[in-house]
Amino acid sequence: MGTYRVAMLPGDGVGGDVLAAARRVLDAVGFKADYQHGDIGWEFWKSEGNPLPDRTVQLLKSTDVCLFGAITSKPKEEAAAELSPALRGKGYTYSSPIVGLRQLFDLHTNLRPCKAYPGNPLNLRDDIDLVVFRENTEDLYAGVEWHPIPDNVRQALRTHPRMKRFDDVANEDMAISLRLVTRKGCQRILRSAFEYAKKNGYKTVTVVEKANVLRETSGLMVREARAMASEYPGIELWETNIDAMCMWLVKNPQNYGVLVATNLFGDIISDLAAQLVGGLGFASAGNIGDSYAVFEPTHGSAPKYAGMNKVNPIATIQAARLMLDHLGERDKAERIERAIARIVAEGKVRTYDMGGTTTTSGMADAVISVLD
């Protein structure tokens, strides 16, 4: 394909630093794109009451894919306190713009590779090659919550026998978040996981849930996984609980390949898996839907390092690599991965999280210098 239209959303904190580094690597590998800057993040929450302005949504609709930097996200009370005085008391409620993007564009599949590159001093071990598939639009992240509890919701809940022991709890003393899991949501993320395993030669898909307690929601996911596994005779389905999975990932992560989970459990295991291979400075993600995709590092905005040219840009460079692969630019994607692997293996260039002094731009320079 010719020139792509790519939305660039730096967001907050170090987002601008790491996106700039990734773009330089994309330029060096010969990727042709028309980059469109978009507004997103905490500053727009404070000044406009919306961290995901409508103009940014429209911008994304005119592009092929999006590269996203980092977001500052704070609890309800802190967010309200930082809102511009002129906007306070007018009903504005903060919600994460990246979660908003996932739901607005139906980016149902969150893909998080966690691969150890030999030579990284932060690796738990060098033979880890995990890929986490996290359902991206449902579960506890659906945003269906109440506090205090409306009377009509309370009355509906009283039809369930297990609510009886909460009868003496006042509406204002109770908060509820709905864990909403649909069959379609389960099927989409499971299909993505099995297809990826088949395409890339992984022998197992492990569904990570808590079906022994969350019998209906996790139970639906596990039942759908069992049904779908019959379509992939060359791939073995493993089932485990989220708590046990955390233990096994620390004990013997090399035994696992593709992991798949609902939204919250996928969020948990993807961060744990990321730490096994170097931490969030190495962790990237693709938020992929049927017609759009957003690629990002999974780290936060690290505001104390903003503009200091200090943080590790490898996660964002890897996000750019995932974007290239998604667009079918596999040769360019593979060249970037080989360059990252070589720099890590040589061990001469290391950012502060790796125990070195290399800058953000310095790491980008190093990756560019060994592109084949």
Secondary structure as GFF3:
##gff-version 3
##sequence-region A 1 372
A	DSSP	beta_strand	4	11	.	.	.	ID=ss1
A	DSSP	alpha_helix	15	28	.	.	.	ID=ss2
A	DSSP	beta_strand	33	37	.	.	.	ID=ss3
A	DSSP	alpha_helix	42	48	.	.	.	ID=ss4
A	DSSP	alpha_helix	54	61	.	.	.	ID=ss5
A	DSSP	beta_strand	65	70	.	.	.	ID=ss6
A	DSSP	alpha_helix	76	82	.	.	.	ID=ss7
A	DSSP	three_ten_helix	85	87	.	.	.	ID=ss8
A	DSSP	alpha_helix	97	104	.	.	.	ID=ss9
A	DSSP	beta_strand	109	115	.	.	.	ID=ss10
A	DSSP	beta_strand	129	135	.	.	.	ID=ss11
A	DSSP	three_ten_helix	140	142	.	.	.	ID=ss12
A	DSSP	beta_strand	145	146	.	.	.	ID=ss13
A	DSSP	alpha_helix	151	157	.	.	.	ID=ss14
A	DSSP	three_ten_helix	161	166	.	.	.	ID=ss15
A	DSSP	three_ten_helix	171	173	.	.	.	ID=ss16
A	DSSP	beta_strand	176	177	.	.	.	ID=ss17
A	DSSP	alpha_helix	183	200	.	.	.	ID=ss18
A	DSSP	beta_strand	204	209	.	.	.	ID=ss19
A	DSSP	alpha_helix	217	229	.	.	.	ID=ss20
A	DSSP	beta_strand	236	241	.	.	.	ID=ss21
A	DSSP	alpha_helix	242	251	.	.	.	ID=ss22
A	DSSP	three_ten_helix	253	255	.	.	.	ID=ss23
A	DSSP	beta_strand	258	261	.	.	.	ID=ss24
A	DSSP	alpha_helix	263	276	.	.	.	ID=ss25
A	DSSP	three_ten_helix	280	282	.	.	.	ID=ss26
A	DSSP	beta_strand	284	288	.	.	.	ID=ss27
A	DSSP	beta_strand	293	297	.	.	.	ID=ss28
A	DSSP	three_ten_helix	303	305	.	.	.	ID=ss29
A	DSSP	alpha_helix	314	326	.	.	.	ID=ss30
A	DSSP	alpha_helix	330	346	.	.	.	ID=ss31
A	DSSP	three_ten_helix	352	354	.	.	.	ID=ss32
A	DSSP	alpha_helix	360	369	.	.	.	ID=ss33
###
